[in-house]
Every structure is written in structure tokens, then in C-alpha cells.
Amino acid sequence: MEQRITGWRRYTLVQPPVMILVFAQAITSNILTDLILYRVCSITLDINKTECSLLHKNSSCAEALRIDAQVQPEATLILTIKTFIESIFPALLSLFLGPWSDKHGRKPILIAGYIGVSLTYLIFSFLTVWDISPWFLLIAYIPSACFGGFCIILLGTICYISDISNERERAWQLAWMDALLFFGLIIGILVGPILFQAYGYTFVFGSSTVCCILAGIYVYLIPETIQDNNSKTLSSLFDVHLVKELISTCTKKRNGFNRYIVWCCIIVITLLVIIIQGEMTIGYLFTSAKLGWDVNTYSVYLATKIFLITFGIIFGVKVLTTYTGFSEEVAALLSVLSTLSCSLVQSFTWKSWHMYFSAIIGTFSGVAGPMMRCILSKSVPSEDTGKVFSLAVSIETSTPFVAASLYGFIYSHYMPPIYPAPIWLVSAGISVIVIFLLVNIRIQNAKSNSIMHQPLTQESE
């Protein structure tokens, strides 16, 4: 059964390896987008390589901007399909793995996720050796999708943290996880371009492979929180009864279980992910076309933005929930207001410093995520944590494809120099919807006679 781990060790179990994984992804994130742009230019469109190299060396010149306008629609389509491969199958797989991990443990699904991501970057390391069509790069994402990828790793990490933490400190544990994720992003975004300039594409993806393997070994050495003596077979993994239990857990009416609020929380998390993933899809493309930024300039900006968000999470969670006593809903509401303001400034951007100003305004935009997950974790019995988060993470993982498709479609049809930029107004509109849902959650929770944040007592079947 559940193993309670106390002391400082709680901060050194699943959080460091997922930080290493995000670091590995951040090293390659902008580099991969840059690689796709270059290969679409030189191979798909058959433009002279000397001209295509301007996308690396002098992306702000008139010739580079002209080439960039031709390349971006094809590159956006490739990035959208990449997101589809990464999202759909892992989302379906998580519906089985979450309930399965409630019975058989968290470590097996975590290790599987790290193996899949390691294989993906290993394949990338080979594919970057040859000048082949950018469409072949999509092959690398198949192993990650089959093993669950980042979706399963996130699911296992959140469930593991819920297993080892009590209700009072769970919000801070989840916030600490997000802070480490953003810290890994900052370092990776800054290191990636340096490695690329010095050693090229193959070395960058090879470095990511090594990082993912080390993270997987780290997870293999941590203790398990669910003790199970039953055999773990493939048939037990893909048991349809697991999905039925998941659906029953999330939809069954029980005393003290406000399904309306729980589903509102899942919707809020999903909409927040749409904003994040959508903006990641078009962020570099927008700054390249509008401001003439190259990958190095964009990496510095993104690292600055993520640093501010990391500071906002650590400072915001401690101040808003610990010292001021605000509820999780109120803290999330203030966070989304920060996101809304950031999107509005970005929409009206025409100078480089406007993007940095938007990053300052959006400092507290990362607080909402851990707050909503904290509410979910406190709303179900501990033995059902995997089931509820399976559904939440499954929906959360499938939304990047929706986000990439939505943002990619709107951006490709309303690219700069259209002003104000419609794509950022989409984020602002979604933020308004989230604010409405958070206010509604707060009102419904205040009206409820039962306290939602107390753990539920499992009813006999």
C-alpha cells in the first residue's frame, strides 16, 4: 500500500529526473523548429542553401523575411502533425496506465515513459546526420508515443507526489515540481543554441539522449510508493475494466464529491494547456516574422520569461496560499489575470522590448497549474488518485494537438504584418473563459455545505 516518505527526501525523488527530462527537451525545442525551417527551405522548397542559411545567420534582413514567409506554412503543418503523434496515443494509453498504477505502482509507468523519450532522441541523433526531408523527422516520435512519452511521465510524477505528501503541503510540492520544470527549461533553452553553434544538430540531440537515459536510471533507483505482489502482465495493463473503474470514479455520485467542481477543474487545466502549447507552437515563428529574431534571440527571451514564471510560482504560492491565506481558487484567478494581461500586450507588440514587458506582466501566470492540480488531488480518495489524474492528464495531453492545430491555422492565415496580432487575442479570449470558470468554481464551492478539499471516504461498491 501507500508508503509515506518524510523529510527533505520528498524533494529529491521524482522531481529531479523530470527536471532533467525537461532540460533535454528544452535543449532541442527551438533547435528542432530551426531545423524544420531550414530543411523545408533547402529540401522541400529547393531554395539555395546559401539563401536558407540566412534563417540562421541574419534572420532580420529583408531576404530572410521573404524566405521565412514561404517556409512557415509548411513548417507549421509539420509541427502540428508532430504534436498529433505526441498527443493522441499517449492520451489513450494514460486511461489504462493511471488506474493500473493505483494497483501495481508508479515506477513501471515512469520508467516506460523515460525509455520512450530516450529512444526518440536517439533516433533524432541519427536522422540529423543526413540531409533528408523534414517529414522524416516525424518518425522519431513513434517510440515516445508508444511508451506514453511525457504524458505518462507527468501522470506518474503527479501521482507519486500525491502518494508521498499530505494535504497541507501538497500545493507546495506540486508548485516545487513546476518550478523545477521551468528551471530545467531555462537552462536548456540557454544551453541549446550554444551547443548547436559549437557542435551542430547531431550533438544537441545526442546530449538530450544521454540526459533522458540518466533520468530513467535515477527513477529506477527511487523507492516505490505502491506495494503490490501480484504479477504485472501485459493483459493486466490493457484491461478494459480499468477504464470502466476510471469512468465510474470520475462520474459516480457520492456524498461530499462535487462532480461539477471536479470537471470544471479539469476544463480549466485543459484550457490553460491550450494557451501554453498554442503559444509554444507559434512563439518563435511570430517573433521571427514580426521582429526578425533568430533562434538565439528568441532563446534569450524565452529563458527570461520562464525565469520570471519560475520566480512567480515559488513566490506566488508561498505568499498567496501560505502567508495571505488565499484559497487555491483565488490564487489561480490572480494567476489567470496575469496570463490575460500578458496575451494582450503580446497582441499589440511591434518592438522587441514589448515582448519582455509582456513577460514581466505574466510573471504569476504559472501559479494556476499547481493550484488546480492541488484541488483535484484533495477531492478524491488517495486510492483513486491515479484514476482521476489519468483522465485529467489524458485530456491535457490530447489538447496540444488541438492547440497546435488551432493556433497554427489562425497564425498561418493571419500572419504579421497584420496588427494587432489575432493569435494572441485567442489566448486572451481563452483566459476570459477560464476566469469565468474559476469564479463559478469559487461561488459553487462557497454554496456547498460540504468542504470540497477534504478527502472523500470510499463508499463500498
Kinemage of the C-alpha trace (Angstrom):
@kinemage 1
@onewidth
@group {chain A} dominant
@subgroup {mainchain}
@vectorlist {calphas} color= white
{ca met a 1} P 0.000 0.000 0.000
{ca glu a 2} L 0.970 3.607 0.260
{ca gln a 3} L 4.410 4.430 1.603
{ca arg a 4} L 4.713 7.763 3.355
{ca ile a 5} L 8.085 9.439 2.839
{ca thr a 6} L 9.027 12.339 5.076
{ca gly a 7} L 11.747 14.959 5.326
{ca trp a 8} L 13.851 16.550 2.627
{ca arg a 9} L 13.899 13.321 0.577
{ca arg a 10} L 10.426 14.166 -0.742
{ca tyr a 11} L 12.019 16.911 -2.853
{ca thr a 12} L 14.691 14.648 -4.384
{ca leu a 13} L 12.670 11.701 -5.706
{ca val a 14} L 10.637 12.242 -8.891
{ca gln a 15} L 11.186 15.990 -9.294
{ca pro a 16} L 14.896 15.978 -10.301
{ca pro a 17} L 14.552 13.377 -13.107
{ca val a 18} L 11.578 15.172 -14.661
{ca met a 19} L 13.615 18.393 -14.495
{ca ile a 20} L 16.432 16.630 -16.366
{ca leu a 21} L 13.915 15.424 -18.947
{ca val a 22} L 12.539 18.919 -19.486
{ca phe a 23} L 16.115 20.196 -19.749
{ca ala a 24} L 16.723 17.646 -22.518
{ca gln a 25} L 13.547 18.720 -24.315
{ca ala a 26} L 14.415 22.404 -23.952
{ca ile a 27} L 17.863 21.890 -25.482
{ca thr a 28} L 16.243 20.652 -28.683
{ca ser a 29} L 12.948 22.593 -28.744
{ca asn a 30} L 13.927 25.724 -30.651
{ca ile a 31} L 16.733 23.867 -32.431
{ca leu a 32} L 14.201 21.389 -33.843
{ca thr a 33} L 11.963 24.215 -35.066
{ca asp a 34} L 15.007 25.841 -36.646
{ca leu a 35} L 15.980 22.521 -38.275
{ca ile a 36} L 12.497 22.069 -39.717
{ca leu a 37} L 12.520 25.623 -41.109
{ca tyr a 38} L 15.932 25.100 -42.709
{ca arg a 39} L 15.061 21.746 -44.268
{ca val a 40} L 11.730 22.954 -45.582
{ca cys a 41} L 13.653 25.789 -47.196
{ca ser a 42} L 16.544 23.779 -48.642
{ca ile a 43} L 14.881 20.425 -49.396
{ca thr a 44} L 11.108 20.813 -49.697
{ca leu a 45} L 11.147 24.201 -51.458
{ca asp a 46} L 14.583 23.561 -53.047
{ca ile a 47} L 15.864 27.047 -52.292
{ca asn a 48} L 19.602 27.656 -52.479
{ca lys a 49} L 21.297 26.604 -49.220
{ca thr a 50} L 23.203 29.873 -49.063
{ca glu a 51} L 19.917 31.756 -49.001
{ca cys a 52} L 18.420 29.324 -46.488
{ca ser a 53} L 21.391 29.873 -44.186
{ca leu a 54} L 20.172 33.442 -43.731
{ca leu a 55} L 17.488 31.971 -41.434
{ca his a 56} L 20.359 31.113 -39.058
{ca lys a 57} L 22.759 33.988 -39.582
{ca asn a 58} L 20.744 37.112 -40.453
{ca ser a 59} L 17.055 36.406 -39.977
{ca ser a 60} L 16.142 40.098 -39.723
{ca cys a 61} L 17.243 41.055 -43.245
{ca ala a 62} L 14.643 41.583 -45.964
{ca glu a 63} L 15.679 38.470 -47.933
{ca ala a 64} L 15.445 36.243 -44.861
{ca leu a 65} L 11.984 37.590 -44.022
{ca arg a 66} L 10.853 36.880 -47.594
{ca ile a 67} L 12.116 33.285 -47.407
{ca asp a 68} L 10.652 32.879 -43.927
{ca ala a 69} L 7.193 33.789 -45.216
{ca gln a 70} L 7.435 30.976 -47.801
{ca val a 71} L 8.761 28.415 -45.340
{ca gln a 72} L 6.499 28.952 -42.348
{ca pro a 73} L 3.207 27.457 -43.666
{ca glu a 74} L 4.889 24.087 -44.422
{ca ala a 75} L 6.845 24.167 -41.158
{ca thr a 76} L 3.668 24.919 -39.195
{ca leu a 77} L 1.978 21.858 -40.738
{ca ile a 78} L 4.883 19.594 -39.769
{ca leu a 79} L 4.855 20.921 -36.200
{ca thr a 80} L 1.101 20.324 -35.999
{ca ile a 81} L 1.433 16.689 -37.098
{ca lys a 82} L 4.315 16.242 -34.649
{ca thr a 83} L 2.032 17.374 -31.857
{ca phe a 84} L -0.668 14.960 -33.054
{ca ile a 85} L 1.729 11.994 -32.844
{ca glu a 86} L 2.925 13.069 -29.393
{ca ser a 87} L -0.581 13.571 -28.031
{ca ile a 88} L -3.260 11.172 -29.231
{ca phe a 89} L -1.938 7.667 -28.439
{ca pro a 90} L -0.294 8.677 -25.112
{ca ala a 91} L -3.606 10.264 -24.100
{ca leu a 92} L -5.446 6.983 -24.739
{ca leu a 93} L -2.697 4.969 -23.058
{ca ser a 94} L -2.908 7.062 -19.906
{ca leu a 95} L -6.533 5.986 -19.405
{ca phe a 96} L -5.230 2.472 -18.747
{ca leu a 97} L -1.955 3.278 -17.016
{ca gly a 98} L -3.370 5.569 -14.323
{ca pro a 99} L -5.776 3.001 -12.804
{ca trp a 100} L -3.131 0.298 -13.353
{ca ser a 101} L -0.577 2.306 -11.354
{ca asp a 102} L -3.045 2.623 -8.452
{ca lys a 103} L -2.754 -1.154 -8.053
{ca his a 104} L 0.716 -2.048 -9.338
{ca gly a 105} L 2.864 1.017 -8.651
{ca arg a 106} L 4.108 4.256 -10.157
{ca lys a 107} L 7.657 3.280 -11.110
{ca pro a 108} L 6.843 0.954 -14.036
{ca ile a 109} L 4.970 3.635 -15.959
{ca leu a 110} L 7.621 6.233 -15.148
{ca ile a 111} L 10.434 4.009 -16.407
{ca ala a 112} L 8.488 3.188 -19.579
{ca gly a 113} L 7.996 6.884 -20.297
{ca tyr a 114} L 11.707 7.655 -19.907
{ca ile a 115} L 12.646 4.730 -22.178
{ca gly a 116} L 10.346 6.017 -24.924
{ca val a 117} L 11.688 9.575 -24.796
{ca ser a 118} L 15.297 8.296 -24.784
{ca leu a 119} L 14.633 6.278 -27.953
{ca thr a 120} L 13.084 9.330 -29.622
{ca tyr a 121} L 16.157 11.493 -29.108
{ca leu a 122} L 18.437 8.617 -30.098
{ca ile a 123} L 16.622 8.371 -33.451
{ca phe a 124} L 16.878 12.140 -33.873
{ca ser a 125} L 20.630 11.868 -33.380
{ca phe a 126} L 20.843 9.612 -36.444
{ca leu a 127} L 18.290 11.457 -38.595
{ca thr a 128} L 20.176 14.745 -38.290
{ca val a 129} L 23.280 13.189 -39.858
{ca trp a 130} L 21.703 13.118 -43.324
{ca asp a 131} L 20.033 15.907 -45.310
{ca ile a 132} L 16.626 14.278 -45.663
{ca ser a 133} L 13.119 15.657 -45.935
{ca pro a 134} L 11.848 17.272 -42.721
{ca trp a 135} L 8.852 14.944 -42.846
{ca phe a 136} L 11.125 12.007 -41.938
{ca leu a 137} L 11.851 13.680 -38.612
{ca leu a 138} L 8.356 12.691 -37.505
{ca ile a 139} L 9.468 9.033 -37.368
{ca ala a 140} L 11.457 9.778 -34.215
{ca tyr a 141} L 8.290 10.462 -32.214
{ca ile a 142} L 6.839 6.961 -32.711
{ca pro a 143} L 8.725 5.282 -29.796
{ca ser a 144} L 7.839 8.100 -27.433
{ca ala a 145} L 4.173 7.845 -28.417
{ca cys a 146} L 4.093 4.055 -27.982
{ca phe a 147} L 5.651 4.210 -24.492
{ca gly a 148} L 3.459 7.096 -23.349
{ca gly a 149} L 6.074 9.848 -23.593
{ca phe a 150} L 5.882 12.937 -21.431
{ca cys a 151} L 2.168 12.310 -20.784
{ca ile a 152} L 2.874 9.139 -18.798
{ca ile a 153} L 5.857 10.690 -17.050
{ca leu a 154} L 3.743 13.643 -15.928
{ca leu a 155} L 0.950 11.312 -14.784
{ca gly a 156} L 3.304 9.100 -12.788
{ca thr a 157} L 5.110 12.074 -11.273
{ca ile a 158} L 1.917 13.779 -10.062
{ca cys a 159} L 0.558 10.521 -8.615
{ca tyr a 160} L 3.883 9.807 -6.901
{ca ile a 161} L 3.905 13.273 -5.316
{ca ser a 162} L 0.313 12.753 -4.141
{ca asp a 163} L 1.358 9.444 -2.565
{ca ile a 164} L 4.217 10.912 -0.511
{ca ser a 165} L 2.684 14.246 0.541
{ca asn a 166} L -0.122 15.209 2.909
{ca glu a 167} L -2.926 17.628 2.082
{ca arg a 168} L -1.399 20.618 3.829
{ca glu a 169} L 1.830 20.587 1.824
{ca arg a 170} L 0.629 19.130 -1.475
{ca ala a 171} L 0.169 22.507 -3.159
{ca trp a 172} L 3.763 23.422 -2.367
{ca gln a 173} L 5.037 20.004 -3.547
{ca leu a 174} L 3.281 20.423 -6.892
{ca ala a 175} L 4.471 24.015 -7.141
{ca trp a 176} L 8.027 22.847 -6.449
{ca met a 177} L 7.697 20.341 -9.290
{ca asp a 178} L 6.550 23.069 -11.689
{ca ala a 179} L 9.352 25.361 -10.514
{ca leu a 180} L 11.945 22.670 -11.275
{ca leu a 181} L 10.341 22.077 -14.668
{ca phe a 182} L 10.686 25.737 -15.525
{ca phe a 183} L 14.236 25.795 -14.157
{ca gly a 184} L 15.125 22.923 -16.486
{ca leu a 185} L 13.521 24.853 -19.334
{ca ile a 186} L 15.576 27.966 -18.616
{ca ile a 187} L 18.909 26.155 -18.577
{ca gly a 188} L 18.040 24.050 -21.622
{ca ile a 189} L 16.871 26.993 -23.704
{ca leu a 190} L 20.094 28.893 -22.954
{ca val a 191} L 22.421 25.911 -23.430
{ca gly a 192} L 20.768 24.579 -26.607
{ca pro a 193} L 21.831 27.365 -29.015
{ca ile a 194} L 25.378 27.349 -27.581
{ca leu a 195} L 25.744 23.609 -28.206
{ca phe a 196} L 24.225 23.991 -31.660
{ca gln a 197} L 26.563 26.790 -32.703
{ca ala a 198} L 29.598 24.866 -31.455
{ca tyr a 199} L 28.802 21.261 -32.445
{ca gly a 200} L 25.685 21.117 -34.671
{ca tyr a 201} L 22.383 19.293 -34.663
{ca thr a 202} L 23.628 15.741 -34.013
{ca phe a 203} L 25.495 16.676 -30.825
{ca val a 204} L 22.455 18.546 -29.472
{ca phe a 205} L 20.123 15.568 -29.885
{ca gly a 206} L 22.807 13.178 -28.629
{ca ser a 207} L 23.135 15.246 -25.442
{ca ser a 208} L 19.376 15.039 -24.927
{ca thr a 209} L 19.544 11.260 -25.321
{ca val a 210} L 22.158 10.973 -22.566
{ca cys a 211} L 20.108 13.205 -20.242
{ca cys a 212} L 16.961 11.110 -20.705
{ca ile a 213} L 18.834 7.867 -20.051
{ca leu a 214} L 20.323 9.286 -16.837
{ca ala a 215} L 16.858 10.449 -15.722
{ca gly a 216} L 15.464 6.960 -16.342
{ca ile a 217} L 18.231 5.378 -14.255
{ca tyr a 218} L 17.509 7.864 -11.457
{ca val a 219} L 13.815 6.855 -11.421
{ca tyr a 220} L 14.769 3.169 -11.362
{ca leu a 221} L 16.634 3.747 -8.081
{ca ile a 222} L 13.877 5.594 -6.168
{ca pro a 223} L 11.509 3.682 -3.803
{ca glu a 224} L 8.071 2.546 -4.917
{ca thr a 225} L 5.017 4.025 -3.151
{ca ile a 226} L 2.503 1.292 -4.055
{ca gln a 227} L 3.396 -2.146 -2.734
{ca asp a 228} L 1.948 -4.914 -4.914
{ca asn a 229} L 2.806 -8.615 -5.005
{ca asn a 230} L 0.615 -9.502 -7.977
{ca ser a 231} L 2.197 -10.293 -11.330
{ca lys a 232} L 2.366 -7.408 -13.790
{ca thr a 233} L 1.381 -8.819 -17.195
{ca leu a 234} L 0.545 -7.129 -20.476
{ca ser a 235} L -3.041 -8.328 -20.223
{ca ser a 236} L -3.441 -6.654 -16.832
{ca leu a 237} L -2.154 -3.408 -18.356
{ca phe a 238} L -4.753 -3.273 -21.133
{ca asp a 239} L -7.696 -4.456 -19.066
{ca val a 240} L -10.852 -2.635 -20.184
{ca his a 241} L -12.131 -2.960 -16.616
{ca leu a 242} L -9.513 -0.368 -15.621
{ca val a 243} L -11.130 2.213 -17.889
{ca lys a 244} L -14.560 1.319 -16.534
{ca glu a 245} L -13.276 1.919 -12.999
{ca leu a 246} L -11.831 5.245 -14.123
{ca ile a 247} L -15.118 6.396 -15.625
{ca ser a 248} L -17.051 5.231 -12.559
{ca thr a 249} L -14.683 7.051 -10.216
{ca cys a 250} L -14.971 10.340 -12.117
{ca thr a 251} L -18.725 10.230 -12.730
{ca lys a 252} L -20.253 8.317 -9.803
{ca lys a 253} L -22.304 10.454 -7.434
{ca arg a 254} L -21.013 10.291 -3.882
{ca asn a 255} L -21.546 12.243 -0.686
{ca gly a 256} L -19.000 15.038 -0.436
{ca phe a 257} L -17.855 14.598 -4.043
{ca asn a 258} L -18.856 17.622 -6.141
{ca arg a 259} L -18.534 16.322 -9.674
{ca tyr a 260} L -19.374 19.722 -11.123
{ca ile a 261} L -16.387 21.368 -9.466
{ca val a 262} L -14.038 18.488 -10.320
{ca trp a 263} L -14.964 18.640 -14.008
{ca cys a 264} L -14.657 22.417 -14.005
{ca cys a 265} L -11.119 21.983 -12.665
{ca ile a 266} L -10.284 19.559 -15.475
{ca ile a 267} L -11.656 22.006 -18.051
{ca val a 268} L -9.617 24.851 -16.549
{ca ile a 269} L -6.423 22.768 -16.686
{ca thr a 270} L -7.185 21.846 -20.294
{ca leu a 271} L -7.735 25.452 -21.364
{ca leu a 272} L -4.523 26.546 -19.646
{ca val a 273} L -2.620 23.846 -21.526
{ca ile a 274} L -4.153 25.034 -24.806
{ca ile a 275} L -2.775 28.518 -24.152
{ca ile a 276} L 0.690 27.251 -23.226
{ca gln a 277} L 1.033 24.729 -26.047
{ca gly a 278} L -0.504 27.008 -28.642
{ca glu a 279} L 1.846 29.861 -27.816
{ca met a 280} L 4.829 27.496 -27.842
{ca thr a 281} L 3.850 26.371 -31.339
{ca ile a 282} L 3.857 29.840 -32.867
{ca gly a 283} L 6.092 31.807 -30.469
{ca tyr a 284} L 9.314 31.514 -32.447
{ca leu a 285} L 7.506 31.819 -35.776
{ca phe a 286} L 5.812 35.043 -34.650
{ca thr a 287} L 8.943 36.741 -33.328
{ca ser a 288} L 10.888 35.660 -36.412
{ca ala a 289} L 8.332 37.121 -38.814
{ca lys a 290} L 7.351 40.194 -36.783
{ca leu a 291} L 10.613 41.215 -35.108
{ca gly a 292} L 13.237 39.387 -37.182
{ca trp a 293} L 14.530 37.380 -34.221
{ca asp a 294} L 16.813 34.389 -34.780
{ca val a 295} L 16.858 31.282 -32.592
{ca asn a 296} L 19.459 32.763 -30.212
{ca thr a 297} L 17.497 35.973 -29.641
{ca tyr a 298} L 14.279 34.067 -29.077
{ca ser a 299} L 16.007 31.655 -26.691
{ca val a 300} L 17.208 34.532 -24.500
{ca tyr a 301} L 13.700 35.984 -24.394
{ca leu a 302} L 12.105 32.613 -23.623
{ca ala a 303} L 14.628 31.903 -20.870
{ca thr a 304} L 13.879 35.306 -19.336
{ca lys a 305} L 10.147 34.663 -19.469
{ca ile a 306} L 10.460 31.217 -17.907
{ca phe a 307} L 12.743 32.546 -15.173
{ca leu a 308} L 10.091 35.100 -14.240
{ca ile a 309} L 7.381 32.417 -14.248
{ca thr a 310} L 9.540 30.184 -12.029
{ca phe a 311} L 10.008 33.047 -9.588
{ca gly a 312} L 6.264 33.735 -9.759
{ca ile a 313} L 5.412 30.126 -8.883
{ca ile a 314} L 7.728 29.919 -5.886
{ca phe a 315} L 6.947 33.392 -4.573
{ca gly a 316} L 3.270 33.369 -5.526
{ca val a 317} L 2.363 30.017 -3.977
{ca lys a 318} L 4.137 30.822 -0.722
{ca val a 319} L 2.674 34.320 -0.431
{ca leu a 320} L -0.840 33.723 -1.747
{ca thr a 321} L -1.617 30.410 -0.045
{ca thr a 322} L 0.741 30.261 2.960
{ca tyr a 323} L 1.026 33.821 4.246
{ca thr a 324} L -2.101 35.585 2.964
{ca gly a 325} L -4.334 32.524 3.360
{ca phe a 326} L -5.955 32.819 -0.080
{ca ser a 327} L -7.741 29.724 -1.321
{ca glu a 328} L -6.433 27.791 -4.321
{ca glu a 329} L -9.252 29.202 -6.462
{ca val a 330} L -8.367 32.816 -5.665
{ca ala a 331} L -4.658 32.201 -6.288
{ca ala a 332} L -5.496 30.600 -9.644
{ca leu a 333} L -7.763 33.539 -10.529
{ca leu a 334} L -4.996 36.071 -9.907
{ca ser a 335} L -2.651 33.907 -11.976
{ca val a 336} L -5.006 33.829 -14.975
{ca leu a 337} L -5.409 37.609 -14.797
{ca ser a 338} L -1.630 37.765 -15.218
{ca thr a 339} L -1.896 35.470 -18.263
{ca leu a 340} L -4.639 37.623 -19.783
{ca ser a 341} L -2.609 40.816 -19.415
{ca cys a 342} L 0.452 39.134 -20.941
{ca ser a 343} L -1.511 37.998 -24.021
{ca leu a 344} L -2.968 41.460 -24.618
{ca val a 345} L 0.477 43.073 -24.566
{ca gln a 346} L 1.831 40.470 -26.987
{ca ser a 347} L -1.023 41.087 -29.385
{ca phe a 348} L -0.065 44.760 -29.658
{ca thr a 349} L 3.678 44.098 -29.955
{ca trp a 350} L 5.694 45.925 -32.609
{ca lys a 351} L 9.028 46.339 -30.798
{ca ser a 352} L 11.295 43.800 -29.130
{ca trp a 353} L 11.004 45.317 -25.662
{ca his a 354} L 7.227 44.811 -25.782
{ca met a 355} L 7.779 41.038 -25.604
{ca tyr a 356} L 9.935 41.438 -22.496
{ca phe a 357} L 7.318 43.730 -20.969
{ca ser a 358} L 4.685 41.042 -21.549
{ca ala a 359} L 6.951 38.510 -19.787
{ca ile a 360} L 7.128 40.759 -16.715
{ca ile a 361} L 3.344 41.119 -16.639
{ca gly a 362} L 2.935 37.345 -16.951
{ca thr a 363} L 5.235 36.559 -14.015
{ca phe a 364} L 2.469 34.874 -11.985
{ca ser a 365} L 0.872 33.018 -14.911
{ca gly a 366} L 2.347 29.681 -13.772
{ca val a 367} L 0.626 29.624 -10.371
{ca ala a 368} L -2.726 28.392 -11.732
{ca gly a 369} L -1.470 24.947 -12.818
{ca pro a 370} L -0.328 23.573 -9.433
{ca met a 371} L -3.315 25.187 -7.713
{ca met a 372} L -5.824 23.346 -9.901
{ca arg a 373} L -3.976 20.021 -9.562
{ca cys a 374} L -3.920 20.506 -5.813
{ca ile a 375} L -7.706 20.945 -5.745
{ca leu a 376} L -8.130 17.749 -7.778
{ca ser a 377} L -5.777 15.715 -5.586
{ca lys a 378} L -7.664 16.723 -2.439
{ca ser a 379} L -11.054 15.920 -3.939
{ca val a 380} L -10.705 12.146 -4.291
{ca pro a 381} L -9.621 9.228 -2.071
{ca ser a 382} L -5.896 8.510 -2.217
{ca glu a 383} L -6.502 5.095 -3.797
{ca asp a 384} L -8.270 6.799 -6.730
{ca thr a 385} L -5.625 9.433 -7.392
{ca gly a 386} L -4.292 7.632 -10.446
{ca lys a 387} L -7.750 7.279 -11.980
{ca val a 388} L -8.683 10.942 -11.682
{ca phe a 389} L -5.312 12.192 -12.868
{ca ser a 390} L -5.383 9.659 -15.715
{ca leu a 391} L -8.479 11.327 -17.073
{ca ala a 392} L -7.100 14.818 -16.441
{ca val a 393} L -3.700 14.072 -17.976
{ca ser a 394} L -5.301 12.209 -20.897
{ca ile a 395} L -7.384 15.249 -21.778
{ca glu a 396} L -4.453 17.531 -21.012
{ca thr a 397} L -2.160 15.538 -23.329
{ca ser a 398} L -4.573 15.440 -26.242
{ca thr a 399} L -5.070 19.209 -26.148
{ca pro a 400} L -1.630 20.108 -27.580
{ca phe a 401} L -2.811 18.754 -30.919
{ca val a 402} L -5.948 20.872 -30.680
{ca ala a 403} L -3.857 23.845 -29.580
{ca ala a 404} L -1.261 23.402 -32.323
{ca ser a 405} L -3.976 22.983 -34.951
{ca leu a 406} L -5.967 25.985 -33.728
{ca tyr a 407} L -3.017 28.321 -33.278
{ca gly a 408} L -1.254 27.052 -36.401
{ca phe a 409} L -4.352 27.549 -38.551
{ca ile a 410} L -5.082 31.047 -37.266
{ca tyr a 411} L -1.442 32.107 -37.408
{ca ser a 412} L -0.889 30.815 -40.968
{ca his a 413} L -3.930 32.804 -42.153
{ca tyr a 414} L -3.295 35.948 -40.105
{ca met a 415} L 0.479 36.258 -40.006
{ca pro a 416} L 2.355 39.524 -39.468
{ca pro a 417} L 2.229 42.305 -40.598
{ca ile a 418} L -1.454 42.049 -39.563
{ca tyr a 419} L -1.787 44.191 -36.428
{ca pro a 420} L -2.805 43.666 -33.690
{ca ala a 421} L -1.796 40.009 -33.933
{ca pro a 422} L -5.018 37.909 -33.782
{ca ile a 423} L -3.204 34.839 -32.475
{ca trp a 424} L -2.512 36.421 -29.082
{ca leu a 425} L -6.107 37.628 -28.851
{ca val a 426} L -7.105 33.940 -28.979
{ca ser a 427} L -5.105 33.394 -25.776
{ca ala a 428} L -6.766 36.409 -24.211
{ca gly a 429} L -10.221 35.064 -25.092
{ca ile a 430} L -9.450 31.652 -23.575
{ca ser a 431} L -8.185 33.377 -20.418
{ca val a 432} L -11.510 35.175 -20.079
{ca ile a 433} L -13.328 31.812 -20.248
{ca val a 434} L -11.000 30.406 -17.574
{ca ile a 435} L -11.671 33.395 -15.315
{ca phe a 436} L -15.403 32.802 -15.641
{ca leu a 437} L -14.967 29.120 -14.706
{ca leu a 438} L -12.794 29.957 -11.693
{ca val a 439} L -15.305 32.476 -10.399
{ca asn a 440} L -18.031 29.878 -10.875
{ca ile a 441} L -15.989 27.250 -9.002
{ca arg a 442} L -15.494 29.682 -6.137
{ca ile a 443} L -19.204 30.512 -5.966
{ca gln a 444} L -20.285 26.868 -6.162
{ca asn a 445} L -17.780 25.868 -3.505
{ca ala a 446} L -18.995 28.636 -1.200
{ca lys a 447} L -22.594 27.472 -1.609
{ca ser a 448} L -21.755 23.857 -0.911
{ca asn a 449} L -22.460 22.654 2.593
{ca ser a 450} L -19.602 20.144 2.440
{ca ile a 451} L -15.951 21.115 2.268
{ca met a 452} L -14.592 20.067 -1.073
{ca his a 453} L -10.960 19.994 -0.059
{ca gln a 454} L -11.369 17.184 2.455
{ca pro a 455} L -10.506 13.663 1.237
{ca leu a 456} L -13.519 11.540 0.411
{ca thr a 457} L -14.397 8.349 2.175
{ca gln a 458} L -14.561 5.442 -0.257
{ca glu a 459} L -18.043 4.006 -0.437
{ca ser a 460} L -18.459 0.271 -0.639
{ca glu a 461} L -19.226 -0.887 -4.154
